[in-house]
Each structure stands twice: as structure tokens, then as C-alpha cells.
Amino acid sequence: MGVRIQNLFAKKKNGILSIYFTAGFPELNDTVVIIEQLQSCGVDMIEIGIPFSDPLADGAVIQHSSQVALTNGMTLKLLFEQLRDIRKSVDIPLLLMGYLNPILQYGMDKFCEEVNRIGIDGVIIPDLPLNEYLSNYKDLFVNHKIANIFLITPQTSADRIRLIDQHSNGFIYMVSSSSTTGTRTGIDEEKEKYFDRIRKMNLSKPLMIGFGISERRDFLKASQYTSGAIIGSAFIRELEKGGSLKDNIASFIRSIGN
């Protein structure tokens, strides 16, 4: 389950760079171009955002990208069509990140079948409750070899973190602060204490830090405590720049120094 993810963390113990972007943004047919360019630039893992009209965990940048993608006509059905042949050109781990509502509307069984058929390695569904996953969906995910990644925040209790460690596959998504994406950038002393506290729990799954990671300094600091970091809002801002999409992606990834 999530073999590419497991292989990545087995091979690379530190400095893993994962990039998030919203499918269908900035233009409807940019999804595959962005994925292929990210791989060619040396990114280790990619999270493909499923646009949603009410993305509660996301800040203004990702909310805007979701609205643009939906206006462009992106749907889950179309996203699966765009990704149909992605494994012919891309071999790094790919994850889908989105909210439960559009997945349930699409149909969870059908969703898992498509994810498996395309070769998507895992999913991140922030509003899927752990108990609901264990009761209703875990067997379905296991049968389709889909890794399910749960999030923890500074407010998550130690007992719940242990439970999430037990039931997460691939890695644990460690939200850097209690704010939404892209709002509290930088890593201050408070965050470092939180990172250190979680590191000392010696969890069985690797940790990746997301939310508020926007530049090389943040990425390097996060990687001191975990296997690496996830950049979303800062990358999406880069996609909005004029000029060559591929050149802008390459320039941004170089700036992170991966």
C-alpha cells in the first residue's frame, strides 16, 4: 500500500520536498504539465489538490486557486481523465488531497477504483474523521492499495497522535500551526518547540511538515525535525506569474534548493 511512498522514505531520510498545487489551475489543462515539470525539476512527491468550493483548511491563496479551477471547469471526473496516462511519464509518488464532500458525491467505491487504476499512491482528506475511516473506509482503501495520510496539529493530543500513527500509511502530515494554509509563514520558536515535541515521540511513521512553509529557510528548518516539508501556497503564487509556466516552476524549485 503506497509502495512508492514507502520506497521514497526508505531511500531518502531527510530533505524530502513535496509540492501541492490545485488541479485545473491556472488553466484547465495545466495539471499534467505541472506534474511532469515538477518531477523533471527534482521534486520528491506531489500532492494534487481536488478543487472544492468550501476548502475550510485552506487560506486565501488556495481558496482562490480552487475557485479559478472550478470556474475553468475542473471536476473530479475530468481530473481522473487528465491523469489517466500519468504513470507513463511520472514515477514519483502522487497523492490526491481534497475534501470528503466531492469524493462522496463521486462515490467512494468508484473513487478508490479510479485512484488505484491510475496509480495514485495515497490520499489526504482533512475532513475525514478517523473513526469514520476505520469503520467505513479502511478496508476499501486497503483493498485498493491506497495509503491514507492523516493530519496532526499543535492541538492534537498525544493519545490521538499515537492512534493516527497506528492507522496512517506512508507518512503523517504535521500541520505547522493552527491557522489555515499560507497564513502563518516562517518558523518561530513556538513552532520549533512543537516540532521537537513530536519528534521526541519517536513515532513509527515518517513526518512531513506543511502549512506556512514558503521558502528555502523554512524548508531547511522543517527538515531538521522531520523527513521534509510540503509547500503549497507559495508554489501556487508562482503559477500565477506571467511568462513560461515551466520556467516559473523550475525557478521556484531552484529557489528551494532541492
C-alpha positions, 0 to 999 in steps of 0.5 A, spaced: 500 500 500 503 506 497 509 502 495 512 508 492 511 512 498 514 507 502 520 506 497 521 514 497 522 514 505 526 508 505 531 511 500 531 518 502 531 520 510 531 527 510 530 533 505 524 530 502 520 536 498 513 535 496 509 540 492 501 541 492 498 545 487 490 545 485 488 541 479 485 545 473 489 551 475 491 556 472 488 553 466 484 547 465 489 543 462 495 545 466 495 539 471 499 534 467 504 539 465 505 541 472 506 534 474 511 532 469 515 539 470 515 538 477 518 531 477 523 533 471 525 539 476 527 534 482 521 534 486 520 528 491 512 527 491 506 531 489 500 532 492 494 534 487 489 538 490 481 536 488 478 543 487 472 544 492 468 550 493 468 550 501 476 548 502 475 550 510 483 548 511 485 552 506 487 560 506 486 565 501 491 563 496 488 556 495 481 558 496 482 562 490 486 557 486 480 552 487 475 557 485 479 559 478 479 551 477 472 550 478 470 556 474 475 553 468 471 547 469 475 542 473 471 536 476 473 530 479 471 526 473 475 530 468 481 530 473 481 522 473 481 523 465 487 528 465 491 523 469 489 517 466 496 516 462 500 519 468 504 513 470 507 513 463 511 519 464 511 520 472 514 515 477 514 519 483 509 518 488 502 522 487 497 523 492 490 526 491 488 531 497 481 534 497 475 534 501 470 528 503 464 532 500 466 531 492 469 524 493 462 522 496 458 525 491 463 521 486 462 515 490 467 512 494 467 505 491 468 508 484 473 513 487 478 508 490 477 504 483 479 510 479 485 512 484 488 505 484 487 504 476 491 510 475 496 509 480 495 514 485 499 512 491 495 515 497 490 520 499 489 526 504 482 528 506 482 533 512 475 532 513 475 525 514 474 523 521 478 517 523 473 513 526 469 514 520 475 511 516 476 505 520 469 503 520 467 505 513 473 506 509 479 502 511 478 496 508 476 499 501 482 503 501 486 497 503 483 493 498 485 498 493 492 499 495 491 506 497 495 509 503 491 514 507 495 520 510 492 523 516 493 530 519 496 532 526 496 539 529 499 543 535 492 541 538 492 534 537 493 530 543 498 525 544 493 519 545 490 521 538 497 522 535 499 515 537 492 512 534 493 516 527 500 513 527 497 506 528 492 507 522 496 512 517 500 509 511 506 512 508 507 518 512 503 523 517 502 530 515 504 535 521 500 541 520 505 547 522 500 551 526 493 552 527 491 557 522 489 555 515 494 554 509 499 560 507 497 564 513 502 563 518 509 563 514 516 562 517 518 558 523 518 561 530 520 558 536 513 556 538 513 552 532 520 549 533 518 547 540 512 543 537 516 540 532 521 537 537 515 535 541 513 530 536 519 528 534 521 526 541 515 521 540 519 517 536 513 515 532 513 509 527 511 513 521 515 518 517 513 526 518 512 531 513 511 538 515 506 543 511 502 549 512 506 556 512 512 553 509 514 558 503 521 558 502 528 555 502 529 557 510 523 554 512 524 548 508 531 547 511 528 548 518 522 543 517 527 538 515 531 538 521 525 535 525 522 531 520 523 527 513 521 534 509 516 539 508 510 540 503 509 547 500 503 549 497 501 556 497 507 559 495 508 554 489 501 556 487 503 564 487 508 562 482 503 559 477 500 565 477 506 569 474 506 571 467 511 568 462 513 560 461 509 556 466 515 551 466 520 556 467 516 559 473 516 552 476 523 550 475 525 557 478 521 556 484 524 549 485 531 552 484 529 557 489 528 551 494 534 548 493 532 541 492 
